[in-house]
Amino acid sequence: MKIELLNISKRFGSVQANDDVSLTVQAGSIHGLLGENGAGKSTLVKVLSGFISRDAGAVLLDGFPIEIKTPADAIRAGVGMLHQDPLDFPPLSVLNNFMVGKLGGIFINPRSASRDFKRLATEFNFQLDVNELVSNLTVGERQQLEILRLLSLGVKTLILDEPTTGISASQKVALFDAMKHLAAQGKSVIFVSHKLEDVEALCDEVTVMRQGKAAGHLPIPCPDEKLIALMFGRELALPLKPNTCRTTPALELRDVTIATDRLTLRLGNLTVCQGEVIGLAGLEGSGQQLLLLLCAGLLPASTGSLTINGEDMTLKPYKEFLQAGIGYSPADRLKDGLIRGLSIHEHVALRHVSRGWFVDWQETLQRTLQAIALFNIRGKPQTLVERLSGGNQQRTQLALLPVPLNLLLMEHPTRGLDIESVLWVWQQLIARCESGTAILFMSSDLDEIMQYSDRVLVFSGGEVSELIDVADLTVERLGQTIGGRFSSQLSAVHP
């Protein structure tokens, strides 16, 4: 189905989210909508999918104007949207969720719906059990379920809003294969993203948005420099890691084993030097997080010793890890890293309380203003952290890290961030390395692992590799190693 958005405008108070935006998506094509966070991408597709009403402009489907005021209107017209967090009912089964929205209400035949579901799942090679509770599914599996549900409702244009955030590499491959299959059937796909590599891998053409406007339309493939220049109005300099050789140990593990109900991880001996960046690669849940939690003082080792900057930290409380200059930045910023309902100022106050239970609010306000300026946080001291964008939440987490910082542990440091924020984060991290901070970070982005690591530790299928110098790796070899093609003296076993 051909989609035409003509001169769409939408304002929220003083913010012009969409400013006279026009976009054409041909039937049988995958059209990328690229831009940094806050560029207006999500607003535009929510206008098309009926979640937001436009202030001005027109929507044409196959050349005919149409009024879409609600998501139900959009689905009846053949337009469906897959949100970052799929709109489903976790307490219900896969089949019950699949039947939501179908005509017939309580009179829908479950057997017939089950057959339809299995037929569609087979067509797209999605491995889903109709009887499984949605609460037990991963984000990627929930996306697959929602795609099948929308297609069963007759959707001919599918909108995907940042769909690769939080899914595994294999689920991303399955998602991209499904979108290409839809395009081959003559359906159209609008792929909203801030990731150049995803747009380049999937799309036929791209519209770049900047500050609420359509900055330009380009065919894919096209040079990265053109896309970046359209997104930001300028070229962005890549942060370069200094080529320095350090020999002073920052972190030492000796005969370490970590045991959980699901996994026993034998890390053996490991030494990380000051100023070194260690990338932790592997599929989600392979043990990378266990290592980070151990080094942060949040998970005890079952056996062995942990030494940081020459001090034995084995089994010491978390407070002493903080005092030793160890910082931990979790992947879920709002669940584990920040506190909903508290402002930036209150977070800074919590970090810097030094005299009993009393807070010097004037002093902490000055610290907050300094942090906002130093870390370029787009917010005010009284701004609640849940109202910050993902990039600004990450900047706030960095501002709260202890000083001096001897060891920094990070889960997916740039997940969900736009390109400019990614480069900014790594500029800050590299600056920390130059002052001697050692960094361990886990990431599902192999390019990020390759670009910023000095050495890489690979977790795969119950095994842990020895540290591999990044100079001896390629993305292809790293991918093969994650898939289990390595031998190592270190191993992890499932009990």
C-alpha positions in Angstrom: 0.0 0.0 0.0 1.4 3.4 -1.0 1.5 5.9 1.9 1.6 9.7 1.4 2.0 12.2 4.3 1.6 15.7 3.0 2.6 18.8 5.0 2.1 17.2 8.4 2.4 19.6 11.4 2.0 18.9 15.1 2.8 21.1 18.1 2.9 20.2 21.8 2.7 23.5 23.7 5.9 25.4 22.7 7.5 22.4 21.0 6.9 22.0 17.2 7.3 18.3 17.0 6.5 18.1 13.3 6.9 21.1 11.0 5.4 20.8 7.5 6.7 17.2 7.0 6.0 15.3 3.7 6.8 11.7 3.2 6.0 9.1 0.5 6.4 5.3 1.0 5.9 3.2 -2.0 4.1 -0.2 -1.9 6.6 -3.1 -1.7 9.3 -0.9 -0.1 11.0 -0.6 3.3 11.3 3.1 4.1 13.7 4.2 6.9 12.8 7.2 9.1 16.1 8.2 10.6 17.0 10.9 13.1 18.4 11.6 16.6 16.2 11.4 19.7 13.6 14.2 19.6 13.8 14.7 15.9 10.1 14.1 15.5 10.1 10.6 14.0 7.8 8.9 16.6 5.3 11.9 16.4 5.0 11.5 12.7 4.3 7.8 12.7 1.9 8.2 15.6 -0.1 10.6 13.4 -0.2 8.0 10.7 -1.2 5.2 13.1 -3.9 7.2 14.8 -2.3 7.6 18.2 -1.9 11.4 17.8 -4.1 13.8 15.9 -2.3 16.2 13.4 -2.7 19.9 13.5 -2.4 20.3 9.7 -1.7 18.3 6.6 -3.2 15.3 4.9 -2.8 11.5 4.7 -3.3 9.6 1.5 -3.5 5.8 1.1 -3.1 4.5 -2.4 -3.8 8.1 -3.6 -7.1 8.6 -1.6 -7.3 11.0 1.3 -8.3 9.4 4.6 -9.1 10.6 8.1 -7.3 8.5 10.8 -8.3 9.7 14.3 -7.8 6.5 16.3 -5.6 3.4 16.1 -8.8 1.4 15.2 -9.3 3.7 12.2 -5.7 3.1 11.2 -6.0 -0.7 11.4 -9.3 -0.7 9.4 -7.4 1.3 6.8 -4.6 -1.2 6.8 -2.0 0.6 8.9 -0.6 -1.0 12.0 2.2 0.1 14.4 4.7 -2.0 16.4 5.8 0.1 19.4 9.1 -0.1 21.2 7.2 -1.8 24.1 4.6 -4.0 22.3 1.0 -3.4 23.3 0.0 -6.7 24.7 -1.5 -8.3 27.8 1.3 -10.2 29.7 -1.0 -12.3 32.0 -2.7 -13.8 28.9 -1.5 -16.5 26.6 0.0 -16.0 23.2 -3.2 -17.2 21.5 -5.4 -14.9 23.6 -3.2 -11.9 22.7 -3.3 -13.0 19.0 -7.1 -12.9 19.1 -7.3 -9.3 20.5 -9.0 -6.9 18.1 -10.5 -9.6 15.9 -14.2 -9.3 14.8 -16.4 -11.7 16.7 -15.5 -10.9 20.2 -16.2 -13.8 22.6 -17.5 -15.8 19.7 -14.1 -16.2 18.0 -13.2 -19.9 17.5 -9.9 -20.5 19.3 -9.1 -23.5 17.2 -9.5 -21.5 14.0 -7.4 -18.7 15.5 -4.7 -21.2 16.6 -4.5 -22.5 13.0 -4.2 -19.0 11.6 -1.5 -18.2 14.2 0.5 -21.3 13.4 0.2 -20.7 9.6 1.5 -17.1 10.0 4.3 -18.1 12.5 5.5 -20.8 10.1 5.4 -18.4 7.1 7.7 -15.9 9.0 9.7 -18.6 10.8 8.8 -17.3 14.3 9.1 -20.0 17.0 6.2 -19.2 19.3 4.1 -21.5 21.5 0.4 -20.5 21.4 -0.1 -21.7 25.0 2.8 -19.7 26.5 2.1 -16.7 28.7 3.2 -13.5 27.2 4.8 -12.6 30.5 7.4 -15.3 29.8 8.4 -14.0 26.4 11.4 -11.9 25.6 10.9 -8.4 24.0 11.8 -9.9 20.6 9.2 -12.7 20.9 6.6 -10.1 22.0 7.4 -8.1 18.9 6.9 -11.3 16.8 3.5 -11.9 18.4 2.4 -8.3 17.7 3.5 -8.5 14.1 1.5 -11.6 13.5 -1.5 -10.1 15.3 -1.4 -7.0 13.1 -1.0 -9.0 9.9 -4.0 -11.2 10.9 -6.1 -8.0 11.2 -5.3 -7.1 7.5 -2.5 -4.6 8.0 -0.8 -3.7 4.7 1.5 -1.0 6.0 3.5 -1.9 9.1 5.3 0.8 11.2 8.1 -0.3 13.5 9.3 2.3 16.1 12.9 1.6 17.2 12.3 -2.2 17.1 16.0 -3.3 17.5 16.4 -1.8 21.0 16.5 -4.6 23.5 16.3 -7.6 21.2 19.0 -10.3 20.6 21.1 -10.5 17.4 19.2 -13.6 16.3 15.9 -11.9 16.9 17.0 -8.9 14.9 17.9 -11.2 11.9 14.5 -12.8 12.1 12.8 -9.4 12.3 14.7 -8.1 9.2 13.9 -11.3 7.3 10.2 -10.9 8.1 10.2 -7.2 6.9 11.9 -8.2 3.6 9.3 -10.9 3.2 6.4 -8.4 3.7 8.0 -6.0 1.2 8.2 -8.9 -1.3 4.5 -9.4 -0.9 3.8 -5.8 -1.9 3.3 -4.5 1.6 5.0 -1.3 2.8 7.2 -1.0 5.9 8.2 2.2 7.7 11.2 1.6 9.9 11.9 4.2 12.5 15.4 4.2 13.9 18.4 6.3 15.0 20.8 3.6 14.0 22.6 4.0 10.7 23.7 0.4 10.5 20.1 -0.9 10.9 18.7 1.5 8.2 21.5 0.6 5.8 21.0 -3.2 6.4 17.2 -3.1 5.9 15.8 -0.1 4.0 15.4 0.8 0.3 15.3 4.5 1.0 15.4 6.8 4.0 14.0 10.1 5.1 16.2 11.9 7.6 14.4 14.1 10.2 16.0 16.9 12.2 14.3 19.3 14.7 10.8 18.3 13.5 11.5 18.8 9.8 12.3 16.4 6.9 15.9 17.2 6.3 16.2 15.1 3.2 15.3 11.9 1.3 18.0 9.5 0.1 18.2 6.1 -1.6 20.0 3.3 0.3 22.9 2.6 0.1 24.4 6.0 0.5 27.5 7.3 2.3 27.4 7.5 6.0 28.7 11.1 5.8 25.6 12.2 3.9 23.2 10.7 6.5 25.1 12.1 9.5 25.3 15.6 7.9 21.5 15.5 7.3 20.8 14.3 10.9 23.0 16.8 12.7 23.7 19.6 10.1 27.4 18.9 10.5 30.0 16.1 10.5 30.6 14.3 13.8 34.1 13.5 14.9 34.6 9.9 16.1 36.3 9.6 19.5 39.7 7.9 19.1 41.1 5.7 21.8 44.8 6.6 22.7 47.3 4.0 21.8 48.9 3.7 25.2 50.5 0.7 27.0 49.7 0.4 30.7 51.0 -2.4 32.9 49.6 -1.5 36.4 46.8 -3.9 37.3 43.4 -2.3 38.1 41.5 -5.5 38.5 42.7 -9.0 39.3 40.6 -12.2 39.7 42.2 -15.3 41.0 40.5 -18.7 40.7 37.1 -17.0 40.7 33.8 -19.0 40.3 30.4 -17.4 40.3 27.5 -19.8 41.0 23.8 -19.0 40.4 20.7 -21.2 40.1 21.0 -21.1 36.3 24.7 -20.9 35.7 28.1 -21.6 37.2 30.7 -19.4 35.7 34.3 -20.3 36.1 36.4 -17.2 35.3 39.7 -18.5 36.6 42.4 -15.8 36.5 41.9 -12.4 34.9 44.0 -9.2 35.0 42.8 -5.8 33.6 45.2 -2.9 33.6 44.6 0.7 34.4 43.3 2.7 31.4 42.3 -0.5 29.6 38.9 -1.1 28.0 37.6 -4.7 28.1 34.6 -5.5 25.9 32.3 -8.4 27.1 30.7 -10.0 24.1 28.1 -12.7 23.9 24.4 -13.4 23.7 22.3 -12.0 26.5 22.4 -14.1 29.7 25.7 -15.8 28.9 27.4 -14.5 32.1 28.6 -11.1 31.2 26.4 -9.4 33.8 27.5 -11.8 36.5 31.1 -10.6 36.0 30.1 -7.0 36.2 28.0 -7.5 39.3 30.9 -9.4 41.0 33.3 -6.5 40.2 30.8 -3.9 41.5 30.4 -5.7 44.8 26.8 -6.6 44.1 27.3 -10.4 43.8 29.7 -12.5 45.9 32.1 -15.0 44.3 31.6 -18.6 45.3 35.4 -19.2 45.2 38.5 -17.1 44.6 39.6 -13.6 45.3 39.0 -10.1 43.8 41.6 -7.4 44.0 41.1 -3.8 42.8 44.1 -1.4 42.6 46.1 -3.7 44.8 43.4 -4.0 47.6 41.7 -7.2 48.4 37.9 -6.6 47.9 36.7 -10.2 48.3 33.4 -10.3 50.0 33.5 -6.7 51.1 30.3 -4.7 51.2 29.1 -2.6 48.4 29.8 0.7 50.3 33.5 -0.1 50.3 33.4 -0.7 46.6 32.0 2.8 46.1 34.7 4.2 48.4 37.3 2.4 46.3 36.2 4.3 43.2 34.2 1.6 41.5 31.2 2.7 39.4 28.5 0.6 38.0 26.1 1.7 35.2 23.2 -0.8 34.6 21.4 -1.2 31.3 17.9 -0.4 32.6 18.6 3.2 33.6 15.2 3.8 35.3 14.8 0.5 37.0 18.4 0.0 38.3 20.4 3.1 37.8 18.1 6.0 38.7 15.0 6.5 40.9 11.7 7.4 39.4 10.0 10.4 41.0 13.3 12.0 42.0 14.9 15.0 40.3 18.4 15.4 39.0 19.1 17.6 42.1 17.8 14.9 44.5 20.0 12.3 42.8 23.1 14.5 43.2 22.1 15.1 46.9 21.8 11.3 47.5 25.3 10.8 46.0 26.9 13.6 48.1 25.3 13.3 51.5 28.2 13.5 53.8 27.0 14.7 57.2 24.6 12.2 58.8 21.1 12.6 57.5 21.3 16.3 56.7 21.6 17.6 53.2 23.1 21.0 52.3 20.6 21.8 49.5 22.4 24.9 48.4 25.7 23.1 48.1 24.1 20.2 46.2 22.3 22.6 43.9 25.6 24.1 42.9 27.0 20.5 42.3 23.9 19.8 40.2 24.3 22.9 38.1 28.0 22.0 37.6 27.0 18.4 36.6 24.4 19.6 34.1 26.9 21.9 32.5 29.8 19.5 32.5 27.8 16.5 31.2 25.6 18.6 28.9 22.4 17.2 30.4 19.3 18.7 28.7 17.3 19.3 31.8 17.1 21.5 34.9 17.9 20.6 38.5 14.2 20.1 39.3 13.6 17.8 36.2 12.4 14.3 37.2 14.7 11.7 35.7 11.9 9.8 34.0 11.2 12.9 31.9 14.7 12.9 30.5 15.5 11.3 27.2 17.5 8.0 27.2 20.7 10.0 26.3 20.2 12.4 29.1 19.5 9.6 31.6 22.8 8.1 30.6 24.5 11.5 31.0 23.0 11.7 34.5 24.2 8.3 35.4 27.7 9.3 34.3 27.5 12.5 36.4 26.7 10.4 39.5 29.7 8.1 39.2 32.3 8.3 42.1 35.4 10.5 41.8 38.1 9.4 41.6 36.9 6.5 39.3 39.3 3.5 39.3 37.0 0.9 37.7 33.9 1.5 35.6 31.5 -1.3 34.8 28.8 -0.7 32.2 25.9 -2.7 30.7 25.1 -1.6 27.2 26.4 1.9 27.6 24.9 3.3 24.4 21.7 1.2 24.0 18.8 3.3 22.7 20.9 6.4 22.2 21.2 8.5 19.0 24.5 8.8 17.2 25.5 12.1 18.7 24.8 10.8 22.3 26.8 7.6 21.5 29.8 9.6 20.4 29.5 11.9 23.4 29.3 9.0 25.9 32.5 7.4 24.4 34.3 10.7 24.4 33.7 10.8 28.2 34.7 7.2 28.7 37.9 7.6 26.7 38.8 10.7 28.7 38.3 8.5 31.9 40.7 5.9 30.4 43.4 8.6 29.8 43.3 9.3 33.6 43.8 5.7 34.4 40.2 4.3 34.8 39.8 0.7 33.6 36.5 -0.1 31.9 34.6 -3.3 31.5 31.5 -3.0 29.3 29.0 -5.5 27.8 27.3 -4.8 24.5 25.3 -6.6 21.9 26.7 -4.2 19.3 29.7 -6.0 17.8 30.9 -2.8 16.0 31.0 -1.0 19.4 32.9 -3.9 20.9 35.5 -3.8 18.1 35.8 0.0 17.9 36.4 0.8 21.6 37.9 -2.3 23.3 41.5 -3.1 23.8 40.8 -6.7 24.6 37.6 -8.8 24.4 36.2 -11.5 26.6 33.7 -13.7 24.8 30.9 -15.6 26.6 29.2 -18.3 24.6 27.2 -21.5 25.2 28.6 -22.1 28.7 32.2 -21.1 27.9 34.3 -18.0 28.5 37.2 -17.2 26.3 40.6 -16.0 27.3 41.1 -12.3 26.8 41.6 -11.6 23.0 43.5 -8.6 21.7 41.1 -6.7 19.5 43.8 -6.4 16.9 43.5 -10.1 16.4 39.7 -9.9 15.8 37.3 -9.1 13.0 33.6 -8.6 13.4 33.1 -11.9 11.5 35.5 -13.8 13.8 34.0 -12.3 16.9 30.5 -13.4 15.6 31.8 -16.9 15.1 33.4 -17.0 18.6 30.1 -15.8 20.1 28.5 -18.7 18.2 30.8 -21.1 20.1 33.8 -21.6 17.7 36.5 -21.2 20.2 38.5 -23.3 22.7 39.5 -22.0 26.1 40.9 -23.2 29.3 38.1 -21.1 31.0 34.6 -22.5 31.1 31.2 -22.1 32.6 28.8 -25.0 33.2 25.1 -25.2 33.8 24.4 -27.1 37.0 
